[in-house]
């Protein structure tokens, strides 16, 4: 009923450094062991399309998208940035992969106040920045579209677009026929929003999902102790699916009832114990939920 995939972040969280990272193509073996048949491409895998196709095909894995940070707030995008998008989109197309997830890069001043962004807007961008950001997203979509690749904007903790108010302010200026959302359920809840309500209210604006849950106790402690995003990741702020506060069963039910056709990519970022086993448990949780619908 849903197209479910996984991401390399479940094993290799680059936010916390590269120590212990699982190399390519071994990471594909672990994804397959966890039962996934689709995975997001990561630049650390290299850029030889034949190698990527051969290694994934040998394991019965399809490529489903990629995560691409882009500085959207420093003025119109320079040609070298657009050229990077062009090359990445061309590579994706050669892998029969038609989705690129674009997000603002993490900002130190925002990473420091993750989940604690003032509601008065004092730590947010000025209003005139949002139409500029939207224009840059439209420019990215134009370049990627030449290769048949769709752009999905990702709301992300630790960036300029974390809170519900910030996401709303940006989306007022985005043409969702050109750029829709990669809606991250865990990041939205972490940033103070109700992911289920947003999903139900904006079904036509969402073309791709990063599925996460949030540990409410860890989130409360993170706010009390004013942890940064990185510190919260170390304390496993994103819980196994169904064990947190992001209403994952209801989100899955909503996706099914709305006949959602995009990818649903399971991300937990950090976990307790073996990441392959955690990834498998998350996949099996989704399967149990879907079987009961």
C-alpha positions as CSV (number, residue, x, y, z in Angstrom):
1,X,0.0,0.0,0.0
2,X,3.0,2.3,0.5
3,X,6.4,2.5,-1.1
4,X,8.8,2.1,1.9
5,X,12.5,2.7,1.7
6,X,15.4,3.4,4.1
7,X,18.3,5.9,4.3
8,X,22.0,5.7,5.0
9,X,21.5,7.9,8.0
10,X,20.1,5.0,9.9
11,X,23.7,3.6,9.9
12,X,25.9,6.6,9.1
13,X,24.9,9.9,10.8
14,X,27.3,12.4,9.4
15,X,26.0,15.1,11.8
16,X,27.9,13.1,14.5
17,X,31.0,12.5,12.5
18,X,32.2,9.7,10.2
19,X,33.7,7.4,12.9
20,X,32.4,3.9,12.5
21,X,30.7,4.7,9.2
22,X,29.6,1.7,7.2
23,X,31.2,1.9,3.7
24,X,29.5,1.4,0.4
25,X,28.5,-1.1,-0.8
26,X,28.5,-2.9,2.6
27,X,25.7,-0.6,3.7
28,X,23.5,-2.0,1.0
29,X,24.0,-5.4,2.5
30,X,22.8,-4.1,5.9
31,X,19.7,-2.4,4.3
32,X,18.8,-5.7,2.6
33,X,19.3,-7.6,5.8
34,X,16.8,-5.3,7.4
35,X,14.4,-6.2,4.7
36,X,14.4,-3.0,2.5
37,X,14.3,-3.1,-1.3
38,X,14.8,0.7,-1.8
39,X,17.3,3.2,-0.4
40,X,18.2,6.8,-0.7
41,X,21.4,7.6,-2.6
42,X,24.2,9.3,-0.6
43,X,27.1,11.1,-2.2
44,X,29.5,9.0,-0.1
45,X,28.5,6.1,-2.3
46,X,30.4,7.5,-5.3
47,X,29.1,8.9,-8.5
48,X,29.7,6.1,-11.0
49,X,26.2,5.2,-12.2
50,X,27.2,1.7,-13.5
51,X,28.7,0.8,-10.1
52,X,25.7,2.1,-8.3
53,X,23.3,0.3,-10.5
54,X,25.3,-3.0,-10.4
55,X,25.8,-3.0,-6.6
56,X,22.2,-2.1,-5.9
57,X,20.8,-4.5,-8.5
58,X,22.8,-7.3,-7.2
59,X,21.1,-6.9,-3.9
60,X,17.6,-6.3,-5.3
61,X,17.6,-2.6,-4.1
62,X,16.2,0.4,-6.1
63,X,17.4,4.0,-5.6
64,X,14.6,6.2,-4.4
65,X,16.0,9.7,-3.8
66,X,18.8,11.7,-2.3
67,X,19.3,14.5,0.3
68,X,20.8,17.7,-1.0
69,X,21.6,20.7,1.3
70,X,21.4,24.0,-0.5
71,X,22.0,27.5,1.0
72,X,18.8,29.2,0.1
73,X,19.2,32.4,2.1
74,X,22.4,34.0,0.9
75,X,21.0,35.5,-2.3
76,X,20.2,34.1,-5.7
77,X,21.9,30.8,-6.3
78,X,25.3,31.0,-8.0
79,X,25.9,29.1,-11.2
80,X,28.2,26.7,-9.5
81,X,25.4,25.7,-7.2
82,X,23.0,25.2,-10.0
83,X,25.7,23.2,-11.9
84,X,26.0,20.9,-8.8
85,X,22.2,20.4,-8.8
86,X,22.4,19.6,-12.6
87,X,25.1,17.0,-12.1
88,X,23.3,15.4,-9.2
89,X,20.0,15.3,-11.0
90,X,21.6,13.8,-14.1
91,X,23.1,11.1,-11.9
92,X,19.8,10.4,-10.2
93,X,18.1,10.1,-13.6
94,X,20.7,7.6,-14.7
95,X,19.7,5.5,-11.7
96,X,16.0,5.7,-12.5
97,X,15.7,7.8,-9.4
98,X,13.3,10.8,-9.7
99,X,13.4,12.5,-6.3
100,X,15.7,15.1,-4.8
101,X,15.2,16.2,-1.2
102,X,16.5,19.8,-0.7
103,X,17.0,21.4,2.8
104,X,18.7,24.4,4.2
105,X,22.0,23.4,5.7
106,X,22.3,23.2,9.5
107,X,23.2,26.5,11.0
108,X,25.3,26.6,14.3
109,X,23.0,29.2,15.8
110,X,20.0,27.1,15.1
111,X,21.5,23.7,16.0
112,X,22.2,25.3,19.4
113,X,18.5,26.1,20.0
114,X,16.9,23.0,18.4
115,X,13.4,22.5,19.7
116,X,13.6,25.8,21.6
117,X,13.1,28.4,18.8
118,X,11.3,31.4,20.2
119,X,7.7,31.7,19.0
120,X,7.9,35.4,18.7
121,X,10.1,35.0,15.6
122,X,13.1,36.8,17.2
123,X,15.5,33.9,16.1
124,X,13.8,33.4,12.7
125,X,14.5,34.9,9.3
126,X,13.1,38.3,8.4
127,X,9.8,38.1,6.4
128,X,11.4,39.3,3.2
129,X,13.8,36.3,3.1
130,X,11.0,33.7,2.5
131,X,10.1,34.8,-1.1
132,X,13.9,34.8,-1.9
133,X,14.1,31.2,-0.6
134,X,11.1,30.2,-2.6
135,X,12.7,31.7,-5.7
136,X,15.8,29.7,-5.1
137,X,13.8,26.5,-4.7
138,X,12.0,27.2,-8.0
139,X,15.4,27.7,-9.7
140,X,16.6,24.3,-8.3
141,X,13.4,22.7,-9.6
142,X,13.9,24.1,-13.0
143,X,17.4,22.7,-13.3
144,X,16.4,19.3,-11.9
145,X,13.3,19.1,-13.9
146,X,15.4,19.0,-17.1
147,X,16.3,15.5,-16.0
148,X,12.8,14.5,-14.9
149,X,13.8,14.9,-11.2
150,X,11.3,16.3,-8.7
151,X,12.3,18.6,-5.9
152,X,10.9,18.2,-2.4
153,X,11.7,20.7,0.3
154,X,12.6,19.2,3.7
155,X,11.7,20.9,7.0
156,X,14.7,20.3,9.3
157,X,15.6,20.9,12.9
158,X,18.7,23.0,13.3
159,X,18.0,25.0,10.1
160,X,16.2,28.2,9.3
161,X,13.0,26.2,8.6
162,X,12.3,24.2,11.7
163,X,9.1,25.5,13.4
164,X,5.5,25.2,12.0
165,X,5.5,29.0,11.7
166,X,8.7,29.1,9.7
167,X,7.5,26.3,7.3
168,X,4.2,28.1,6.8
169,X,6.0,31.4,6.1
170,X,8.1,29.7,3.4
171,X,5.3,27.7,1.8
172,X,3.2,30.8,1.3
173,X,5.6,31.7,-1.5
174,X,6.3,28.2,-2.9
175,X,4.5,27.0,-6.0
176,X,3.8,23.4,-4.9
177,X,3.2,22.4,-8.5
178,X,7.0,23.0,-8.9
179,X,8.4,22.2,-5.4
180,X,6.4,20.2,-2.9
181,X,7.4,19.0,0.6
182,X,9.5,16.1,1.8
183,X,7.6,16.2,5.1
184,X,9.7,14.9,8.0
185,X,7.3,13.8,10.7
186,X,9.9,13.7,13.5
187,X,11.5,17.0,12.7
188,X,8.1,18.7,12.6
189,X,7.2,17.3,16.0
190,X,10.6,18.1,17.4
191,X,10.1,21.7,16.1
192,X,6.8,22.1,18.0
193,X,4.3,21.0,15.5
194,X,1.6,18.3,15.2
195,X,2.7,16.2,12.3
196,X,-0.6,14.3,11.9
197,X,-2.6,17.6,11.7
198,X,-0.2,19.1,9.1
199,X,-0.4,15.9,7.0
200,X,-4.2,15.9,7.0
201,X,-4.4,19.6,6.3
202,X,-1.8,19.7,3.5
203,X,-2.1,16.4,1.5
204,X,-1.5,18.0,-1.9
205,X,1.6,19.8,-0.7
206,X,3.5,16.6,0.2
207,X,5.2,14.4,-2.3
208,X,7.8,12.5,-0.2
209,X,7.9,11.5,3.5
210,X,10.7,11.0,6.0
211,X,9.1,8.9,8.6
212,X,10.3,9.4,12.2
213,X,9.0,9.2,15.7
214,X,10.0,11.4,18.7
215,X,10.7,10.3,22.3
216,X,8.6,12.8,24.3
217,X,10.7,12.2,27.4
218,X,14.0,12.9,25.7
219,X,12.4,16.0,24.0
220,X,11.3,17.3,27.3
221,X,14.7,16.8,28.8
222,X,16.4,18.4,25.8
223,X,14.3,21.5,26.3
224,X,14.9,21.6,30.0
225,X,18.6,21.2,29.7
226,X,18.8,23.2,26.5
227,X,20.5,20.5,24.5
228,X,21.7,21.3,21.0
229,X,20.3,19.1,18.1
230,X,23.6,17.1,18.2
231,X,23.3,16.4,21.9
232,X,19.7,15.4,21.5
233,X,20.7,13.0,18.7
234,X,23.3,11.4,21.1
235,X,20.4,10.9,23.6
236,X,18.3,9.2,20.8
237,X,15.6,11.8,20.5
238,X,14.1,9.9,17.6
239,X,12.5,6.8,19.0
240,X,11.6,3.5,17.2
241,X,8.4,3.9,15.2
242,X,5.3,3.7,17.4
243,X,7.1,4.3,20.7
244,X,7.0,8.1,20.5
245,X,4.6,11.0,20.3
246,X,4.4,11.6,16.5
247,X,1.2,9.5,16.1
248,X,2.8,7.2,13.6
249,X,-0.2,4.7,13.3
250,X,-2.5,7.6,12.5
251,X,0.0,9.0,10.0
252,X,0.3,5.7,8.2
253,X,-3.5,5.4,8.1
254,X,-3.8,8.9,6.6
255,X,-1.2,8.1,4.0
256,X,-3.0,4.9,3.0
257,X,-6.5,6.5,3.0
258,X,-5.2,9.4,0.9
259,X,-3.6,7.0,-1.6
260,X,-0.2,8.6,-1.1
261,X,2.0,7.6,-4.0
262,X,5.4,9.0,-3.0
263,X,8.2,7.3,-1.1
264,X,8.0,6.8,2.6
265,X,11.6,6.7,3.8
266,X,12.3,5.4,7.3
267,X,14.8,7.4,9.2
268,X,15.7,7.2,12.9
269,X,19.1,8.9,12.7
270,X,20.4,7.4,16.0
271,X,19.3,4.4,18.0
272,X,20.1,2.2,21.0
273,X,21.6,-1.0,20.0
274,X,22.3,-2.4,16.5
275,X,21.1,-0.1,13.7
276,X,20.3,-2.9,11.3
277,X,18.1,-4.6,13.9
278,X,16.4,-1.2,14.6
279,X,15.9,-0.6,10.9
280,X,14.3,-4.0,10.6
281,X,12.0,-3.5,13.6
282,X,10.9,-0.2,12.1
283,X,10.1,-1.8,8.8
284,X,8.2,-4.7,10.5
285,X,6.3,-2.2,12.6
286,X,5.1,-0.4,9.4
287,X,4.1,-3.8,7.9
288,X,2.1,-4.7,11.0
289,X,0.2,-1.4,10.9
290,X,-0.6,-1.7,7.2
291,X,-1.7,-5.3,7.6
292,X,-4.4,-4.1,10.1
293,X,-5.8,-1.5,7.8
